Amino acid sequence: MPYVARTGGLGWVIILLVAFAFLSDCAVRLIFDVVEMLGMHRAAGDVTYQRLGQTLFGSWGYLVASWSVTLQQVGACVAYV
């Protein structure tokens, strides 16, 4: 982050940080809205990305959601190393 702030400017970093925070908040709210519209029960623990993808898009949605979660976890592990 310091390198990006130095080369791109602190102003752009702050603008992009606020923009991505806003977009992330919108995405989480949309996920909650879809879960409520589908009648999935959050308290029962049956809401996962894979189940949501399968409910919305069938077997392809399940596979895409599974690979998405897997790649996110691999990316975090690689970044850590």
N, C-alpha and C positions, 0 to 999 in steps of 0.2 A: 504494500500500500504506500509506503513512503516514496518509492521510486515512481509510482504512478502519479502521486500528488506533485512530485517535483517536475516530471516531464509534461504532464497534462495540465497542471495548474490546480491549486486547491479549490478554486471555485467550481470547476467541472467535477471534481471528486465529490464535493458536497451535493451538487445538483444530481449527479448520478446515484449517489447513495440514497437520497430522498426519493428519487423516482423508482428505484428498485424496491425500496421498502414499501412504497405505495402499491406497486404491482404485486408484490408478494402478499400483502394484506388482501388485495382484491381476489387473488387466486385462492387463498384459504377460505375466504367468505363464500366464493362460488362452490367450493367443494362441500362446505357445510350445507348450502342451499340445495345442492343436488342430492345429498344424503337424506335430507328431510323430505324432498319431493318424492324420492323413491320409497320412502317409508322404512328405511333401514334403521335399526335400533343401535345407537351408539353405546348405550349402557350395556347391551348384551355382548359387546365386543366382536360383533360379526362384520364390522366395517373395516375393510382393508383396501389398499389400492387395487389389489388383484380382484377382489370381489366386486368392487365398483366398476372396474374395467370390464369384467365379465358380464355384469348386469347391463351395462350400457352398450357394449359392442360384441358380446359373445366371446368365443374362444380366442379370437384375435386380440380383443381388448385385454383378456387375461394374460396372454403372452407378452404384449407390449408393456403392460403394467409390471409384470414380473421382471422383464429385462431392464426396465427403467430403474426399478428399485435395486436390482443387482449391480447395474453400472454405477449408480450413485454410491453404493457402498464400496465398490472397487476403487472408484475415484477418490473417495475419502481416505482409503487405506494407502493408495499410491501417494497422495499428497502428504500423508503423515510420514512416509518413509523418505 
